[in-house]
């Protein structure tokens, strides 16, 4: 009987997602759910019949209030993430999201072959080449940041007509750029569907990679730690200069 060789893979426990990144992630998830649910209701409210006095029926008012409060949380949370992209660790840095090198595009193609085309190499799934976000995920997050800006500009632009605070009034010029409130609202609605599609794909891929790679992808956004292959860790760790070299 032919003997079977057991391949033992050595893993290293690496602290990837800092606490501010994890707080940003979960707060963002909560406010997006609140914005989507209330946004759907505001755009197409239920025809609720009641014999009570109108002053006791403030359903639309509460939905609008929650929507606006979540919008402010969304905005300031987004500003914080922009800031943390400059001061956080290398896994939160902006160079993880913006394609600026040939290697970035090569890794995007590798991830595309694995996740979309389901191609295999030598009968085994290829390992991803990164510790934090892979290049494809980073680029998609970059697109979501652009969508964040679209939502902020169109949302506050619509709110400026009724808001008395100086912050939404900074965006009062946006509806005019889109030709009026009607089309601004349409763009705002389209961007919402982008986030819904992103959330579905994001959740699927997180579970997929957690199952295929066994790196602790899901738990990493709770505690911050991942289990990384030694060879991948060695390839990605910062190179320190050799003092003996001149």
C-alpha positions in Angstrom: 0.0 0.0 0.0 1.4 3.4 -1.0 2.1 5.5 2.0 0.4 8.9 2.2 2.4 11.9 3.2 0.7 14.2 5.7 1.4 17.9 5.0 1.5 19.8 8.2 1.1 23.6 7.6 2.6 25.9 10.2 0.5 28.9 11.1 1.4 32.1 12.9 -1.1 34.1 15.0 -1.0 37.7 13.7 -2.8 40.7 15.1 -4.3 42.3 11.9 -7.4 44.4 12.7 -6.8 47.0 15.4 -9.7 47.9 17.7 -10.6 51.2 16.0 -10.9 49.3 12.7 -13.2 46.7 14.2 -15.3 49.4 15.9 -15.6 51.2 12.6 -16.6 48.0 10.8 -19.4 47.1 13.2 -20.7 50.6 13.7 -20.8 51.0 9.9 -22.7 47.8 9.5 -25.3 48.9 12.0 -25.9 52.3 10.6 -26.0 51.0 7.0 -28.8 48.6 8.1 -30.6 51.5 9.8 -30.2 53.7 6.7 -31.4 51.0 4.3 -34.5 50.1 6.3 -35.5 53.6 7.0 -34.6 54.7 3.5 -36.9 52.1 2.0 -39.8 53.2 4.2 -39.2 56.9 3.5 -39.2 56.3 -0.3 -42.4 54.1 -0.2 -44.2 54.5 3.1 -47.0 52.2 4.3 -50.6 53.5 4.0 -51.5 53.0 7.7 -55.1 53.8 8.6 -55.9 54.7 12.2 -58.7 56.5 14.0 -56.3 58.1 16.5 -55.5 61.7 16.4 -52.7 62.5 13.8 -50.5 63.9 16.6 -50.3 60.4 18.1 -49.2 58.9 14.8 -45.6 60.0 14.1 -44.4 56.9 12.2 -42.8 58.8 9.2 -41.3 61.3 11.6 -39.5 58.6 13.6 -38.3 56.9 10.4 -36.9 60.2 9.2 -35.3 60.9 12.6 -33.6 57.5 12.7 -32.4 58.0 9.1 -30.9 61.4 9.8 -29.3 60.3 13.1 -27.8 57.3 11.3 -26.6 59.5 8.5 -24.6 61.6 10.9 -23.1 58.5 12.5 -22.2 57.2 9.1 -20.6 60.5 8.1 -18.4 60.9 11.2 -17.5 57.2 11.2 -16.4 57.6 7.6 -14.3 60.6 8.4 -12.6 58.6 11.2 -11.8 55.8 8.8 -10.2 58.2 6.4 -8.0 59.5 9.3 -7.2 55.9 10.5 -6.0 55.1 7.0 -3.0 57.4 7.6 -2.2 56.6 11.3 -3.3 52.9 11.6 -1.2 49.8 11.1 -0.2 48.6 7.6 -3.3 46.5 7.2 -5.5 49.6 7.6 -3.3 51.9 5.4 -4.6 53.4 2.2 -2.1 51.5 0.1 -4.1 48.4 0.9 -7.0 49.8 -1.1 -5.7 51.9 -4.0 -4.1 49.9 -6.9 -0.7 51.6 -7.5 1.5 48.8 -8.5 1.8 45.9 -11.0 1.8 43.4 -8.1 -1.5 44.8 -6.9 -3.1 44.1 -10.2 -1.5 40.6 -10.4 -2.9 39.7 -7.0 -6.4 41.0 -8.1 -6.2 38.6 -11.1 -5.2 35.7 -8.8 -8.1 36.4 -6.4 -10.5 36.7 -9.4 -9.4 33.3 -10.7 -9.9 31.7 -7.2 -13.1 33.4 -6.1 -15.0 33.9 -9.4 -13.6 31.4 -11.9 -12.9 28.8 -9.2 -9.7 27.8 -11.0 -7.3 25.4 -9.1 -3.6 24.8 -9.3 -2.1 21.3 -9.0 -5.5 20.1 -7.6 -5.4 22.5 -4.7 -6.8 26.0 -4.1 -4.1 28.6 -4.5 -3.2 30.5 -1.3 -3.8 34.2 -1.2 -0.8 36.4 -1.1 -1.8 38.8 1.7 -2.3 38.9 5.4 -4.9 41.7 5.6 -7.2 42.4 2.7 -6.3 40.8 -0.5 -5.9 43.1 -3.5 -9.4 42.4 -4.9 -11.1 43.0 -1.5 -9.0 46.2 -1.0 -10.0 47.6 -4.4 -13.7 46.8 -3.8 -13.5 48.6 -0.4 -12.0 51.5 -2.3 -15.1 51.5 -4.5 -17.3 51.5 -1.4 -15.4 54.5 -0.1 -16.3 56.3 -3.4 -19.9 55.2 -2.9 -19.8 56.5 0.7 -18.9 59.9 -0.8 -21.8 59.7 -3.2 -24.2 58.9 -0.4 -22.8 61.7 1.8 -23.0 64.3 -0.9 -26.5 63.4 -2.2 -27.9 62.7 1.2 -26.8 65.9 2.8 -27.6 67.7 -0.4 -31.2 66.6 -0.1 -31.3 67.3 3.7 -29.9 70.8 3.2 -33.3 72.2 2.1 -34.8 71.4 5.5 -31.8 71.3 7.8 -30.8 74.3 9.8 -27.3 73.2 10.8 -24.3 74.5 8.9 -23.0 71.0 8.1 -25.8 69.9 5.7 -25.9 73.4 4.3 -22.3 72.9 3.0 -23.9 70.4 0.5 -26.8 72.6 -0.6 -25.2 73.0 -4.1 -25.3 69.2 -4.8 -29.0 69.0 -6.1 -28.3 71.8 -8.6 -25.4 69.8 -9.9 -27.6 66.8 -10.5 -30.4 68.9 -12.1 -32.7 69.0 -9.1 -33.8 67.0 -6.1 -35.6 64.3 -8.2 -32.5 63.0 -9.9 -30.3 63.5 -6.7 -32.8 61.2 -4.9 -32.5 58.6 -7.7 -28.7 58.6 -7.4 -29.0 58.3 -3.6 -31.3 55.3 -4.1 -29.0 53.7 -6.7 -26.0 54.0 -4.3 -28.1 52.2 -1.6 -28.5 49.2 -3.9 -24.7 49.2 -4.4 -24.4 48.7 -0.6 -27.0 46.0 -0.5 -25.2 44.1 -3.3 -21.8 44.7 -1.6 -23.1 43.3 1.8 -24.4 40.1 0.2 -21.1 39.4 -1.7 -19.1 40.5 1.3 -20.8 38.1 3.8 -20.6 35.2 1.3 -16.8 35.7 0.6 -16.0 36.1 4.3 -17.7 32.7 5.1 -16.1 31.2 1.9 -12.5 32.2 2.8 -13.0 31.3 6.4 -14.0 27.8 5.3 -11.4 27.3 2.5 -8.4 29.0 4.2 -9.1 28.4 7.9 -7.5 31.6 8.9 -10.1 32.8 11.3 -11.6 35.3 8.9 -14.9 35.7 10.8 -13.5 35.8 14.3 -10.7 38.2 13.2 -13.2 41.1 13.1 -14.1 40.3 16.7 -10.7 39.9 18.3 -8.4 41.2 15.6 -6.3 38.0 15.2 -5.7 35.8 12.1 -3.8 32.6 11.6 -1.4 33.1 8.7 0.8 30.5 6.9 4.5 30.9 7.9 5.6 31.4 4.3 3.0 34.0 3.6 3.9 35.8 6.9 7.6 35.7 6.0 6.9 37.1 2.5 4.8 40.0 3.8 6.7 41.0 6.9 8.7 44.3 6.7 12.3 43.9 5.6 14.8 45.1 8.2 18.2 46.3 7.0 21.2 44.1 7.8 23.7 46.1 9.9 26.6 44.0 8.6 25.9 45.1 5.1 27.5 48.3 3.9 
